[in-house]
Amino acid sequence: MKFRNEFSYTNSNKRYYTLDYFYKNYFKSKVFKVSLNAGFTCPNIDGTVGHNGCIYCLNGSGDKLDLDLVRQFNEVKNKLSKKWKNGKYIAYFQANSNTYAKVEVLKQKYEPILKLDSVVGLAIATRSDCISDEVLDYLDELNKKTFLVIELGLQTIHEKTAKLINRCHSLENFEEMVKKLNQRNIRVTVHIINGLPYETEEMMLDTVRYLNKLNIWGIKIHMLNILKNTPLEKLYQTKKFHLLTKEEYVNITYRQIRLLKPNIVINRLTSDNKEENLIAPLWVNKKFTVLNDIDKKLYSSNTYQGFDTSILNRSRQLMSTYLKDNDLVIDATIGNGKDANYLLSFIKKGFLFGFDIQQEAITNTNNLLKERYHNYKLFKESHENMYKLLKEYQNKISLIVFNLGYIPKGNQNITTNYKSTIKAIKEGLKLLNNKGRIVITVYKDHDNGKESKNIDKFVETLTDYKVKKYQNTDNPKAPYAILIDKVKK
């Protein structure tokens, strides 16, 4: 079955917000990041807060210290420009902590690169404890004259793990720095690692849940790599802690994508290392296989980045999965017409009937639909009367949708009522064809929970039908969706 990609920030088969998609929309061009090694160190390498660096770190990326930065950059650009003549470039200061110096030193590193042709911005990898107030002021200046991203290494929100990996800065320090960068409108990308020693799947998901609460621009996710001659290698050889399999990594990352707010740019979902440095896991070097498996999992589940952030995503998935071009559908609570507009995009040769007791809803929905569609009819009637008005369509309706509560931004004193809704469900079941379904979005806090409790009790009596309840979160107060399938058990 072919599923339509409901994710907004894509122009491909990707169901998440890729860095390439952002670049092409922002710069109107193909953009490349060129990694540079400026020779910086870190405060937990030089003894300021710790020694030997994070336990997985080779104390820097790349082997270009014999070259100056302009030569490093041009060496890569000259190769890329042979294929992409009009490409643009982001200079990526990658190795160690690239703000860990005085402003005068940073200017000597950054400014010559910014003067190069086709360089449109900087990405600067660092730590939250390596940005002084003076450096912040300088970054503010840079941000006003070029595209700037500050990449902060967090890796995990869990303090026990942070101590184990020798991160040597606190979560509070990280959060405070994100706020300071936000105040200056500087984009923040956060690095996290899946598979850190002794972390459970739920702990890794919690790290993404935490980041959703912050104002971050981007995220980088990758698997823990055990590299030769690192403290992590020694720990692994002695403790033999569990390393994620490729399948486990794909599943965890897939779940993180579904949790992640849809407007956060995913800069990376995996990484690879030089074979001569890598101890384990060896599957990380099958980069494209990992990415393809993540794509396949999102496609097969018909989900996408941010899917779990709203029950409305689940409701729409249930609405659309089996719709065909010529189906007849009912929007039993049209509100402002958004569901009706969505449904009509699937049934170009079909027809939609809409119900609402408020003239405001009829007017708003008609204004939204009339320029694009003509295959609909709206009734200023309670949905409990749907069978009386549409009995000629008995056994012909493919889908009936209820979105309970009140009209968004409308009169909150006029709401759905569980008594009329239950009657409407009963009437709707008579109208459904033999493969029809009813999708109900329920809000637990509506009417002090009375509506949800009574709807739940009623659907439990529908023993001749397949009834399933969906929640996108563990929050017991969150709204949820109910699917009633006409196909009998």
N, C-alpha and C positions, 0 to 999 in steps of 0.2 A: 504494500500500500504506500502510495506517495503522499507525504505530508507537506503541507505548506509551511515554510519557515516564517514563524510569527515574530522573530526577533528584528527589532528596528535598525540596530547599528551594524548592518551587514550589506554587502553587495555581492556575496558569494554564497557557498553552501555552509559557511561557518555560522554557528548558532551562538557566537559570543563576540564581544567587541574587541576586534584585533587591533594591534598597533598599526598595521598596514592600512586598515580601513580608516583609522583616525588620520594618519598622515595624508592619505589621498584626498580626504575631505577638507582637511585644514590647509594643506599646502598646494592642493591641486596638482600634485606631482608624485612620482615615485621618490621615496625618501629612504636613505640608508643610515644606520648607526655605525660609526667607525670607532672601534674600541682603542683606547689610548692608555698607556702606562706612564704616568707622570712622576713616578718614583716616590709617592707618598708612603707613609707608614700608618700605624693605628695606635691609639692610646693603650690598647691591651696587648700590643706587641712591644712597645718601647718602655713599658714599665709604669706608665702614668696611672693606669687603672688595673693593669694585668700584664701577663707575659705569654708569649707563644701564640697569641691570637686565638680566634675561635678554633675549636678542636678539629674542624673539618677543613680548615683553610691552609693553602700552600703559601700563605703570606704574600698574596698578590696574584694577579692574573697577567698572563702574557710574558714574553721574553724580549722586550724591545727596549730595554734600558740603554742599550748602546746607541740608540737613535734619538735625535731630538723630536719633539712632538710634531712639528710641521712635517718632518720627513716620515714619521710614523703614519701620519694622516695621508700624505700624498702617495705613499706606497700602496695603501688600500684603495684610495680613490682612483688611481691610475688603472688599476685592474677592473674596477667596477664600471668606469666610464667608457670602456671599450664596448660594453654591452648596453649600458644605459647612459647615453650621451647627455641627456637633459636632467639627470637625477640630481636631487638635493641631498644634503648631508647634515646629520646631527653628530657632533663630536661627543663621544661617550668616554668620560673619564672614569675608568672602571676599577683599576687595581687599588685595593686598600681604601683608605678614607680620604677622599679627595677635597675635603675642606679643612683638613687637619694641618693648618699653617696660618701664618699671618696674611692679612689681606694683600700686602705687597707681593708676596710669593704667589698667591693665587692669581693676581693680575698678570704676572709674568707667564703663568701657565695658560690661562684662559684666553687672554686678549689676542695673542698672535693667531690662534686658531680661528677666532671669530672674524678676523680680517680676510680669511681665505675665501676665494670664490666658491659659491654654491653652499657654503656653510650657513645654515638657517637657525641653528640653535645648539644648546648644550644639554647633555644629560650628565649629572654629577652624582656618582655613587659615594655614599658616606654613611656615618653613624649619627644617631640623634645627639650624642654627647660630643660631637666634633664640630659644632657650629656655634661659634661665639656670637655675641651681639654685634660686634664689628663686622664679622663675616655675613651675618644676616642682613645688615645694611647694604653690604656690597652685592649680595645676591638679589636684593630688592632692586638695585640699580640695573643689574644684568637683566632681570626679568622685564624691565620696562623697555629694553632695547633689543631683546632677542627672545626666541622661544626657549624656555628654561624648565627643566624637570630635575628635581632633587630626589634621588633614590635612596631610601632609608632601609637598612638591614634590620628587620625585626625578627624574622624566622619563626618565632613562636610567642604566644602570650603567656605561656605557662612558666612560672618562676623556677620550678624545680628543673625543668629542661634547660632554661636559660643559664642556670648555674652549671649544669652538666656540660654544656657546650662552651662555657667560658665567654659568654657574651659580654659580661662586665658593664652593662647599663640596665637600668630598670625600665619597666613598662611605663611608669609614670614619667620618666624622662623622655621616652619616645613620644608619648601622647602630648606632652607639653610642647615638644619641638614641632609636631604636626600642627598644633594650634598656632604657633608663631609663624610658621610658613603660610598657613591659611590666611592669617591677618595681612600678609603681604601679597596675597593672590598668587603664590608660587605653587606650581603643580607638584604634587607629592606622589611618587610611586613607592610601594612597599614590597620588600622581598620576604617571602615566606618559604619554608622548607617542609615538605611532607616526608614522613618516615624517620624523623628524629628519634633517637633511642628511647624506647619505652612509651612513646606517645601512642594513644589509641586513636582510632578513626574519629571518635567524637571530639577528642581534644583538637585534632586538626581542623575539624569543622568549626569548633568554637573560635579558633583564630580568625577565620573568615567572618563569622558572626560579629566578632569584636570590630573588625575593620569596617564593616558595613555601618557602624555607628559613628565613624569618623568621616571627615571630609577629605578623602583621598582621590587622586586623579587616576592612578594606575596600580596594577599589582603584577608581581612576578612570582610564579609558582614553580618550584622544581623539586625533584627527588633528591634526598640525601645521597651524596657521592662519597664513597670511602676512597681517599687518595693515598698514595704511597707517601711515607715519611711525614705523616700527620699524627697528632695525638689520637685522632679518631681511629686510625688504623690499629694502634695499640689496644684501644678499648675494644674494638671489634674482635681482634684476635684473642683477647683474654675472656671477654664476656659473651661473645657470640650472640648478641642481641638480634632480634628478628629484623630482617630487612624486608621491606615491602616487595612483593612480586609485581611484575608488570600489571597483572590483572587487578591487584589490590590498589596500585597507584592510580590506574585509569579510573577505577570506581570511585575512589576518594576525590580525585580531582574533578570528575564529573559531578559529584554531589556538591563540591565547593562552587563550581560554576553556577549550578542551579540556585545556590544560596546567595551568590554575589550580586549586589545591586547592578542593574543593567547598564548604568552609565559609567561604570569603572572600566577603564581600558586595560585589557589583559595583554601585557607586554610580552609575557612568556608563559608557556605551560609545561615546558620541559627543557632540559639542557643536555649537552654532551661534553665529554672531556677527552683529552688526548688518551689514547689507549695505553700509552706507556705509563701514565700516571694513575690509571683507574684500577682499584682492587675489586670493588663490587658496588652496586650490582651491574653486571655486564650489559643487561638489557637497556640501560639508559642511553647507550650509543645507537640504539635503533630508534632515533628521534622521530622519524616520520611515521613509523609503525605506531608509536605511542600516540602521536597526534591524530592519526587516522582512527585509532580505536576510540579515542575520546569523541571524535566527530560521529562515529557510528553509533555510540551509545546515546548521544544526544538525539540523533535522528530516529533511532529505533524506539525511543521513549516519547518522541515528539515533544521534546522539551528544549530549553535554551537558557542562557544566562539570565538570572533573576527570576526564573520560573517559580521558585518557592517563596518569593517575597510577597506574593499576593494570591489569594484564593481565586481571584478573577481569572488569572492565567489558567488555572486548573479547570475552572468552569468553561472557559472558551475552548480549551482542548476537548472537553467532553461534548461541547456543542458541535464542533467542527469535524471530529474524527471520521464520522460515517456519512456526512452530508454529501448529496449528489446535486448536480446542476439543476435538476427539475423537481426537487423536493418541495413539499408544502410544509411550512413551519409556523409556529405561533410564539410570539413574544408576549407573555401574559402580564408583564409589568414593564411597559416601554420606557418609563422615566424620561430621560433626555434623548433617548433614541440610539445610544451607543451600541447596545447589543443588537438592535434591529439592523443598524448599519453594517455591523460585522457579519451577521447572518446572511444578509442580502448579497454580500460579496461572494458567497458560495453558491447561491441559487439563482443564477442569471436567468434561467428558464423556468424557475419555480415561482413560488408566491409566499408572501409573509402576511400574516394577520396579527395586528397588535391591539392590546387592550390596556386601558388605564381609565380611572375614574376622574382624573383631573384634566381640564382643558389645557392647562399649562403644558402637560406632558404631550398631549396631542399636537399642540402648536410647535413645541420644540422639536419633536420627532419629525414632523412633516417638513419643517424648515431645513433639517439636516438631510433628509432623504430626497426631497423632490427634484433636486438638480441632477441626481445620479440615477435614481431608480423610479420605476413606475409600476413595478410588480408587487404592490403592497396595498393593504387597506387597514385603516386604523378605526377602532371602535372606542367611543367614550362610554365605556361600560365596565362593570366589574368583571374580573376574569372568571368568577363563578358562573357567569352566563355564557361561557364560550360554547358549550355544547348546544344550547338553545339557538345561538346565532349561526353556528357552523355545522349543524347536524347532517347537512348534505355531504360533508367531508368525513363522515364516520369511517374509520379504518383507513384513512388516506393521509393523515398527518404523520410526518417523520420525526418531528422534534417540537417539544414545548419547553420554553425557558421561563423560569421565575427568578427574579432578583429581588429578594424581599427587603422590606424596610421602607424608606421614603426617597423621594427624588433628591439626588445630590444638589445641594444649594437651594433646595425648594422648601416648601412648607413642611416642617418636621412634625407638625400636628396631624398631618394626613399620612397615614402609614398603611401598609398591608396588615391584614388581620388573619390570624391563624384559622379562624372558622371559615372565612370565605376562601382562603388558600387551600385548605383541605378539601372543601367542596369542589374547587376548581381542579385539583389533582384528580379527584374521582371522575369528574366530567371529562377531563383530558384523556384519561386512560381509555375512554370509549372512542375517542377520535383517533388515537394512534394506530398506525398500520402495524403489521405483525413484526416489524423490526424497529419500531419507534422507541423513543426514549424521552424522558423528562429530566431536565437538569435544574436543580434548585440551589441558589446561593443563599445561605442562611447566616444571619448576624446574631451572635449569642446575646449581645447586650441590648438588642432591640426589645422593647416592651418588657424590660426587666427580666429577660430570658424566657418569658411566658411563651412567645411564639416558637422559639427553637425547641423547647421541651415538648410542646404539643405536636409540632411537625415530626419530631423524632419518634414519639409514641405512635403516631399514625402510620408512618412508613414501616414500622415494625409489624404492622398488621397485614402488609401486602405480601403475604407468603407465597402467592402465585407468581411473583415477579422477582427479578434480580434487583436487589437494592444494595447500593454501596455508598459508604460515606468517605469523603476525602478531606484531609487536613494537610496543609502545606507546612505546618509548624507544630512543635510540641506545646505551644502556648494553649492552654485549655480554654482561654477566653477568645481565641481568634475565630473569625468566621470560617465556615466550611461549606463544602458542596455535597449535594446528595444526587446520585444517579439512580433513576428508576428505569429499568430496561423492560420493555414490553415482552421481550423473548422470555417465555416461561421457563422455570427451572426444570 
